[in-house]
Amino acid sequence: MNDYSDIINIKRPISKHPKMPIEKRASIFNPFAALTGYEDAINEAGRIVEKKLDLTEDMSNDLSNKIKQLDKSKLVGIIYFEKDKLKDGGKYLYLKGYVSKLNIGEKYLIIDNTLLEFDNIYQITFIND
């Protein structure tokens, strides 16, 4: 067996290449993404969106009656559908507040600077303060 006694005290050979600064040495060990954007595409494909639900005739009539009762003095909770910008579908959101603008002719209302079209409203609940 060799105990390395013949080479243990030899000086390190001098390289013909200049020594690399530590900052640059660290950068060569950074991870490398061969497919730029691939991970984002996978995450987007896996993101779940909901399908917009159709209202029954009774639900639609109830919603129409509640829209007619809306005014700025009533606190309301509204469940509405927000269409996704990238995929077919969207998500249902809940908004609570006072109606700041109601336009029956153009079929929209505004609560806390959020414009809600009547076609996207799923449910309206009147809340007692």
C-alpha positions in Angstrom: 0.0 0.0 0.0 1.1 3.5 -0.8 1.0 6.0 2.0 1.5 9.0 -0.4 4.7 10.0 1.4 6.4 10.6 -1.9 3.9 13.3 -3.1 2.5 14.7 0.1 5.0 17.6 0.3 5.1 18.5 -3.4 4.0 22.0 -4.2 0.9 22.5 -6.4 1.8 23.0 -10.0 1.3 26.5 -11.4 -1.4 26.8 -14.0 -0.8 28.5 -17.4 -4.4 30.0 -17.1 -5.0 33.1 -15.0 -6.9 32.5 -11.7 -10.7 33.1 -12.0 -12.2 35.5 -9.5 -14.5 33.9 -6.9 -17.6 35.8 -8.2 -17.2 34.3 -11.7 -16.5 30.8 -10.3 -19.8 30.9 -8.5 -21.7 31.8 -11.7 -20.6 28.6 -13.5 -22.5 26.6 -10.9 -25.8 28.4 -11.5 -28.7 26.2 -12.6 -29.3 26.1 -16.3 -32.8 26.1 -17.9 -32.5 24.5 -21.3 -36.1 25.2 -22.2 -36.9 28.8 -21.3 -40.6 29.2 -20.4 -41.2 25.5 -20.2 -41.9 25.5 -16.4 -44.3 28.5 -16.9 -46.2 26.6 -19.7 -46.5 23.5 -17.5 -47.8 25.6 -14.6 -50.3 27.4 -16.9 -51.6 24.1 -18.3 -52.1 22.8 -14.8 -54.0 25.9 -13.6 -57.6 25.1 -13.0 -60.4 27.3 -14.2 -64.1 26.9 -13.6 -66.9 26.8 -16.2 -69.5 29.5 -16.0 -72.7 28.1 -14.5 -76.1 28.6 -16.2 -78.8 30.1 -14.1 -82.1 28.4 -13.8 -85.2 30.4 -14.7 -86.1 30.8 -11.0 -82.6 32.0 -10.2 -82.6 34.4 -13.1 -86.0 35.9 -11.9 -84.7 36.2 -8.4 -81.6 38.0 -9.6 -83.6 40.4 -11.7 -85.8 41.3 -8.7 -82.8 41.9 -6.5 -81.2 44.1 -9.2 -84.3 46.2 -9.2 -84.1 46.6 -5.4 -80.5 47.8 -5.5 -79.6 51.3 -4.3 -76.6 53.1 -2.8 -77.9 52.7 0.8 -77.9 48.8 0.8 -74.9 46.8 1.7 -74.7 43.8 -0.7 -72.7 40.6 -1.1 -72.3 39.5 -4.8 -71.0 36.3 -6.2 -69.9 36.9 -9.8 -68.0 35.2 -12.6 -64.7 36.6 -13.8 -63.5 35.4 -17.2 -59.9 34.2 -17.4 -57.7 36.2 -19.7 -55.7 33.1 -21.0 -58.0 30.1 -20.8 -61.6 29.2 -21.5 -63.5 29.6 -18.3 -62.7 31.7 -15.2 -63.4 31.8 -11.5 -66.2 32.9 -9.1 -65.4 35.7 -6.8 -67.2 37.3 -3.9 -67.5 41.1 -3.4 -69.1 42.9 -0.5 -69.9 46.6 -0.6 -72.2 49.4 -1.5 -73.3 50.0 -5.1 -71.7 53.2 -6.3 -73.3 53.1 -9.8 -76.2 51.2 -11.3 -77.0 51.3 -15.0 -80.0 49.2 -15.9 -80.0 50.2 -19.6 -76.4 49.0 -20.2 -76.7 46.2 -17.6 -73.9 46.8 -15.2 -73.2 48.0 -11.7 -70.1 49.3 -9.9 -69.1 48.3 -6.4 -65.7 49.6 -5.0 -64.4 50.4 -8.5 -65.3 46.9 -9.7 -67.5 46.9 -12.8 -69.9 43.9 -12.8 -72.0 43.1 -15.8 -75.4 41.7 -15.0 -74.6 38.6 -17.2 -71.7 37.7 -14.9 -73.6 38.0 -11.6 -74.5 34.7 -10.1 -76.0 35.7 -6.7 -76.9 38.9 -4.8 -77.4 38.9 -1.0 -78.6 41.9 0.9 -76.6 42.3 4.1 -77.9 44.0 7.3 -75.3 46.3 8.8 
